[in-house]
Amino acid sequence: MNCGSFWFFYNSLIIFRLNRYDVTDLTNSTIISITSYTGAAYTHQGSVLDPNWQEFLIMDDELDEYNGTGIAADGFPVSYIWDIRNLQQPKQTGHFKSSIRGVDHNQYVNGNFVYQSNYGAGLRILDVSTVKRDPTGKGIEEVGYFDSMSHPVICMIYAIYRC
């Protein structure tokens, strides 16, 4: 961490999941905060929207669709938006819900776009350029996709990786 409003954690290495850990000293890691949300099943992966300012995190829960919990109970993947400007008290500000049934797996940010891999829904590309001014997620749009399987069987597209 080296920018944004994380002055307290300047030059620290932070792991984001449902809980936040300071792992700067691997022999003495500390929990920064523990947070939950409605429908939490298996918080799988998240990515900060801006690697320099690190104010917002977009995160997926790999089992909420599968287990039918929370706002993903209908089987449509949900990307959760978190305001992480205060690491000790992060807050969920909104979400984006896919229009295609599937199970979200990984997502990575590059510029104003999130590249999200999904079981059963392939690669989805989201424009997240509006999140900073409207963190509810209402302005997020799907701008592209690659359908890796055109029938509703859960497919094995495991991940997309940042190069």
Secondary structure, 3 states (H helix, E strand, C coil): CCCCCCHHHCCCCEEECCEEEECCCCCCCEEEEECCCCCCCCEEEEEECCCCCCCEEEEEECCHHHHCCHHHCCCCCEEEEEECCCCCCCEEEEEEECCCCCEEEEEEEECCEEEEEEECCEEEEEECCCCCCCCCCCCCEEEEEECCCCCCCCCCCCCCCCC
